[in-house]
Amino acid sequence: MLIAPKNNSSHHMVNRHARPASSQPVIAVAIGAITLKLAKLVIVAQKIMEGVVAE
């Protein structure tokens, strides 16, 4: 049940299963790390695009 559809119900799953599960903190940390990496990549891409446009 932990491998339920991630796209639309990830936040709802965490809220519904409020009971502490051993794997949920790990999943939350992994999602957070991936989100931070994606955010950094987006910021870098935006800076590169701005530099290209400025030139």
MARKOL-615452 format. One record per atom (N, C-alpha, C): residue in three letters; atom name; z, y, x. Coordinates in steps of 0.2 Angstrom, whole numbers, plus 5000, padded with zeros to 4 digits. Each point is the difference from the previous one (the first is absolute). Layout:
REM residues N
PT res atom   pz   py   px
PT ALA   CA    Z    Y    X
...
This chain:
REM residues 55
PT res atom   pz   py   px
PT MET    N 5000 4994 5004
PT MET   CA 5000 5006 4996
PT MET    C 5000 5006 5004
PT LEU    N 5002 5000 5007
PT LEU   CA 5000 5006 5004
PT LEU    C 4993 5002 5002
PT ILE    N 4995 4995 4999
PT ILE   CA 4993 5002 5002
PT ILE    C 4996 5001 4993
PT ALA    N 5003 5005 4996
PT ALA   CA 4997 5002 4994
PT ALA    C 4995 5005 5002
PT PRO    N 4996 5002 4995
PT PRO   CA 4995 5005 5002
PT PRO    C 5003 5007 5003
PT LYS    N 4997 5002 5006
PT LYS   CA 5004 5005 5003
PT LYS    C 4997 5007 4998
PT ASN    N 4994 5000 4998
PT ASN   CA 4997 5006 4998
PT ASN    C 5004 5005 4995
PT ASN    N 5001 4997 4994
PT ASN   CA 5002 5004 4995
PT ASN    C 5007 4999 4998
PT SER    N 5003 4995 5002
PT SER   CA 5007 4998 4998
PT SER    C 5005 5000 5005
PT SER    N 4999 5003 5006
PT SER   CA 5004 4999 5006
PT SER    C 5007 5004 4999
PT HIS    N 4999 5006 4997
PT HIS   CA 5006 5004 4999
PT HIS    C 5004 4997 4994
PT HIS    N 4996 4998 4995
PT HIS   CA 5004 4998 4994
PT HIS    C 5003 4993 5002
PT MET    N 4997 4996 5004
PT MET   CA 5004 4994 5002
PT MET    C 5006 5001 5003
PT VAL    N 5000 5005 5005
PT VAL   CA 5007 5002 5004
PT VAL    C 5005 5002 4995
PT ASN    N 4998 5004 4995
PT ASN   CA 5005 5003 4995
PT ASN    C 5002 4994 4995
PT ARG    N 4996 4996 4998
PT ARG   CA 5002 4994 4996
PT ARG    C 5005 4996 5003
PT HIS    N 4998 4997 5006
PT HIS   CA 5004 4996 5004
PT HIS    C 5005 5004 5004
PT ALA    N 5005 5002 4996
PT ALA   CA 5005 5005 5003
PT ALA    C 5005 4995 5005
PT ARG    N 5000 4994 4998
PT ARG   CA 5005 4996 5004
PT ARG    C 4998 4999 5007
PT PRO    N 5005 5000 5005
PT PRO   CA 4998 5000 5007
PT PRO    C 4997 4994 5002
PT ALA    N 4993 5000 5002
PT ALA   CA 4997 4994 5003
PT ALA    C 4999 5001 5007
PT SER    N 5000 4995 5004
PT SER   CA 5000 5000 5007
PT SER    C 4994 5003 5003
PT SER    N 4994 4999 4996
PT SER   CA 4994 5001 5003
PT SER    C 4998 5007 4998
PT GLN    N 5003 5003 4995
PT GLN   CA 4997 5007 4997
PT GLN    C 5001 5005 5005
PT PRO    N 5006 5001 5004
PT PRO   CA 5001 5005 5005
PT PRO    C 4994 5000 5005
PT VAL    N 4999 4993 5002
PT VAL   CA 4994 5000 5005
PT VAL    C 4994 5002 4997
PT ILE    N 4998 4998 4994
PT ILE   CA 4994 5003 4997
PT ILE    C 5000 5007 5000
PT ALA    N 5006 5003 4998
PT ALA   CA 5000 5008 4999
PT ALA    C 4999 5003 5007
PT VAL    N 5003 4997 5005
PT VAL   CA 4999 5003 5007
PT VAL    C 4993 4999 5002
PT ALA    N 4997 4995 4999
PT ALA   CA 4993 4999 5002
PT ALA    C 4995 5005 4996
PT ILE    N 5001 5000 4993
PT ILE   CA 4996 5005 4996
PT ILE    C 5001 5007 5003
PT GLY    N 5006 5002 5002
PT GLY   CA 5002 5007 5002
PT GLY    C 4996 5001 5007
PT ALA    N 5000 4995 5004
PT ALA   CA 4997 5000 5007
PT ALA    C 4993 5001 4999
PT ILE    N 4997 4996 4996
PT ILE   CA 4992 5000 4999
PT ILE    C 4999 5007 4997
PT THR    N 5004 5003 4995
PT THR   CA 4998 5006 4997
PT THR    C 5001 5006 5005
PT LEU    N 5005 4999 5004
PT LEU   CA 5000 5005 5006
PT LEU    C 4994 5000 5004
PT LYS    N 4998 4994 5002
PT LYS   CA 4994 5000 5004
PT LYS    C 4994 5002 4997
PT LEU    N 4999 4999 4994
PT LEU   CA 4994 5002 4996
PT LEU    C 5000 5008 4999
PT ALA    N 5006 5002 4999
PT ALA   CA 5001 5008 5000
PT ALA    C 4998 5003 5006
PT LYS    N 5003 4997 5006
PT LYS   CA 4998 5003 5006
PT LYS    C 4992 5000 5002
PT LEU    N 4997 4994 4998
PT LEU   CA 4993 4999 5001
PT LEU    C 4996 5006 4996
PT VAL    N 5003 5001 4993
PT VAL   CA 4996 5005 4996
PT VAL    C 5001 5007 5003
PT ILE    N 5006 5001 5003
PT ILE   CA 5001 5007 5003
PT ILE    C 4996 5001 5006
PT VAL    N 4999 4994 5004
PT VAL   CA 4996 5001 5006
PT VAL    C 4993 5001 4998
PT ALA    N 4998 4996 4995
PT ALA   CA 4993 5001 4998
PT ALA    C 4998 5007 4997
PT GLN    N 5005 5002 4996
PT GLN   CA 4999 5007 4998
PT GLN    C 4999 5005 5006
PT LYS    N 5005 4999 5005
PT LYS   CA 4999 5005 5006
PT LYS    C 4994 4999 5003
PT ILE    N 4997 4994 5001
PT ILE   CA 4994 4999 5003
PT ILE    C 4994 5003 4996
PT MET    N 5000 4999 4993
PT MET   CA 4995 5003 4996
PT MET    C 5001 5008 5001
PT GLU    N 5006 5003 5000
PT GLU   CA 5000 5007 5000
PT GLU    C 4997 5002 5007
PT GLY    N 5002 4997 5005
PT GLY   CA 4997 5001 5007
PT GLY    C 4993 5000 5000
PT VAL    N 4997 4995 4997
PT VAL   CA 4992 4999 5000
PT VAL    C 4998 5006 4996
PT VAL    N 5003 5002 4994
PT VAL   CA 4997 5006 4996
PT VAL    C 5001 5006 5004
PT ALA    N 5005 5001 5003
PT ALA   CA 5001 5006 5004
PT ALA    C 4995 5001 5006
PT GLU    N 4998 4994 5003
PT GLU   CA 4995 5001 5005
PT GLU    C 4993 5001 4997
